[in-house]
Amino acid sequence: MSNLILEIKDLYHSYSEHALSIENINLEIGSGDRVSILGPSGCGKSTLLRLIAGLEKPDQGEIRINDIKVSDNENLIPPEKRNIGLVVQEKALFPHLSVFENICFGIKKNKDKDLIASELLNLLKIDNLKNKYPHEISGGEQQRVALARSLAPKPNFLMLDEPFSALDEDLKETLYKDISQVFLDMSCAILLVTHDRNEAEIMTNKQIRMEEGKFL
């Protein structure tokens, strides 16, 4: 695969001797790929994202990002040095910062931070919210802000851990379409984990089924 962003080889990870969490996972994601992992709660989807992000160290196997080994059973490059974006269900916006300030938080030292934030506000259709605070906007709007904040540092790729599961169905449909277009416009590689097949089919062009820590 050309322009390989993420490569996972023979990945195993467990939290205890009797609780296998991840078994024999192999995965490749290239530039612009949009991949989803579908499966029920407790099947290992979120654990896999934690391993990729560097929040956990695998028991066996390795993870490479841009052809650099970032994880194996002996070495672990910390999350802040992996250039990965992560969006989760809990949006965790800073309540004392405005929408604009939240988006700029991770790029404070970038001289073009105002331009980057303004472009993302426009792209995600939240420009009218720039001076508002998290408690003044809806859940769907907060999720757009969280996404913009994750995209601002221009990560190698973006991971999404069931970010829309707390939203109502009508709002989800609008978000799916708008955010899918953002990913297309930015040629952004993404890895989405979800239990919602409709979400996976709208937002990604490749779906992988996961059960009991294995890809099917």
URURSUL-V293290 format. One record per backbone hydrogen bond with DSSP energy under -1.0 kcal/mol. CO is the residue of the C=O (numbers start at 0). NH is the residue of the N-H. If there is no record, write none. Layout:
co=CO nh=NH
co=CO nh=NH
This chain:
co=2 nh=30
co=4 nh=65
co=5 nh=28
co=6 nh=63
co=7 nh=26
co=8 nh=61
co=10 nh=24
co=11 nh=58
co=11 nh=59
co=12 nh=20
co=12 nh=21
co=15 nh=18
co=18 nh=14
co=21 nh=12
co=24 nh=10
co=26 nh=7
co=28 nh=4
co=28 nh=5
co=29 nh=32
co=32 nh=189
co=33 nh=204
co=33 nh=205
co=34 nh=191
co=35 nh=207
co=36 nh=193
co=37 nh=209
co=39 nh=42
co=42 nh=212
co=43 nh=47
co=44 nh=48
co=45 nh=49
co=46 nh=50
co=47 nh=51
co=48 nh=52
co=49 nh=54
co=49 nh=55
co=59 nh=11
co=61 nh=8
co=62 nh=69
co=62 nh=70
co=63 nh=6
co=64 nh=67
co=67 nh=64
co=69 nh=76
co=70 nh=62
co=74 nh=71
co=77 nh=80
co=78 nh=81
co=82 nh=155
co=84 nh=158
co=86 nh=160
co=93 nh=96
co=97 nh=101
co=98 nh=102
co=99 nh=103
co=103 nh=106
co=106 nh=109
co=109 nh=112
co=111 nh=115
co=112 nh=116
co=113 nh=117
co=114 nh=118
co=115 nh=119
co=116 nh=120
co=117 nh=121
co=118 nh=122
co=119 nh=123
co=120 nh=125
co=121 nh=124
co=125 nh=128
co=126 nh=129
co=128 nh=131
co=129 nh=99
co=131 nh=98
co=132 nh=135
co=133 nh=136
co=137 nh=141
co=138 nh=142
co=139 nh=143
co=140 nh=144
co=141 nh=145
co=142 nh=146
co=143 nh=147
co=144 nh=148
co=145 nh=149
co=146 nh=150
co=147 nh=151
co=150 nh=153
co=156 nh=84
co=157 nh=190
co=158 nh=86
co=159 nh=192
co=161 nh=164
co=163 nh=166
co=167 nh=171
co=168 nh=172
co=169 nh=173
co=170 nh=174
co=171 nh=175
co=172 nh=176
co=173 nh=177
co=174 nh=178
co=175 nh=179
co=176 nh=180
co=177 nh=181
co=178 nh=182
co=179 nh=183
co=180 nh=184
co=181 nh=185
co=182 nh=187
co=188 nh=157
co=189 nh=34
co=190 nh=159
co=191 nh=36
co=192 nh=161
co=193 nh=38
co=195 nh=199
co=196 nh=200
co=197 nh=201
co=198 nh=202
co=199 nh=203
co=205 nh=35
co=207 nh=37
co=208 nh=215
co=210 nh=213
co=212 nh=22
co=213 nh=210
